[in-house]
Amino acid sequence: MQSSQSIESSLSPLVPAYASILSLAPYQTGKPVEELTREYGISDVVKLASNENPVGCSPKVTLAITEQLGQLARYPDGNGYYLKQALADFNDVNVDQITLGNGSDDLLDILARSFVGAGDAIVYSQYAFVVYSMLAKMQGAMDVEVPAQRFGHDLKAMSQAVQDNPNTKLVFIANPNNPTGTQLAHKELHAFVASVPSSVLVVLDEAYIEYSPESNNRALLDEFDNVVIVRTFSKAYGLAGLRVGYALSSVAVADLLNRIRQPFNVSRIGLAAAAAALADQDFIERTRLMNDEQMRWLEKQFDALGLGFIKSHANFIMVKIEVEMEDITAASIHEALLEQGVIIRPLAAYGLHNWLRITVGLAEDNLRLIDTLRSILTDD
Ligand SMILES: Cc1ncc(COP(=O)(O)O)c(C=O)c1O
């Protein structure tokens, strides 16, 4: 990547809206399967890097998509009428409390663009989803990163950070958090929201809520107009490739977000697929059960390999690479796994140099991961 100074000189005389944009590093996605096949000539690839659902999606989605294929020349319904109706019933909110997004990333972006400007501050936790700090830089805002507590959000310190930075407009909280998998107690979250001024928007990012239904903080919406809940169809619903997310908020906040979003930010296929996926809650239940079972299995294997991990409430787990062998590091294990067709996620970008994040896969994927990991660690 170019340094900010060399980008600055090659852009000149053009100048980005905010100097902070120059310090942005592009978001690093999990390596696509196709790329590994191309680079390493491996066809049998297992991807455990982007917290996708290894089962795929509900079979009902395929039917819903097929029904749309004859209509692709027509714009989608810009208001997402049917999907919003379904989401309103599912979440027990009014339709006008919903904003749809092209994935939940789109909503996080719309929220930052709607509420945060140059000189304002965004507060978030160390080790929280990396997009939050990127959004602060994009908006020319201050990013206030609050040190984590046992890898999770330290809500008392975050509340203090809001107090110390009266220019705070937005707080991002991921629950469960990516990449740590940590979860917050309702009581503490409630106390946090009650502690911040009502002029500060608290965004609860619940991308992994289906794996941890007890983390559902929908009730906060009834009490606080400055709470927004953001969810996605990319994870448990298995629609990452389609890009659909939604935000639940007060009517006034939704009204604002709906002015900022692009008129057709969710495609015709995305709308139909998400509605069909939402209607199949049995699929979500099966996904959760499989994830729980495989998570327990992986934990046992990491114990047996002598690798530490953080208890996770989502569909991925953070594993510590701290072995006695000198030449083994998280980066070298990541590379060795890639060479053998297993894609996982290194976490150096989060400052977690000794850690790897592994998405829970199908039983056979997890077995392959553990067998490959064992052979790397024991050098056989
Ligand atoms: C915590 C969190 N929020 C939001 C997202 C964005 O997901 P999407 O844009 O696919 O909905 C992710 C994806 O990894 C995530 O981990």
The ligand as a Gaussian input file, in Angstrom:
#p B3LYP/6-31G(d) Opt

LIG

0 1
 C      -19.677000      -6.705000      13.458000
 C      -19.953000      -6.597000      11.995000
 N      -20.759000      -5.621000      11.555000
 C      -21.040000      -5.475000      10.258000
 C      -20.500000      -6.316000       9.313000
 C      -20.813000      -6.051000       7.878000
 O      -21.524000      -7.076000       7.295000
 P      -22.396000      -6.875000       5.986000
 O      -22.040000      -5.568000       5.368000
 O      -22.080000      -8.036000       5.132000
 O      -23.821000      -6.872000       6.479000
 C      -19.650000      -7.344000       9.695000
 C      -19.027000      -8.224000       8.696000
 O      -18.061000      -8.896000       8.924000
 C      -19.371000      -7.496000      11.083000
 O      -18.554000      -8.454000      11.513000

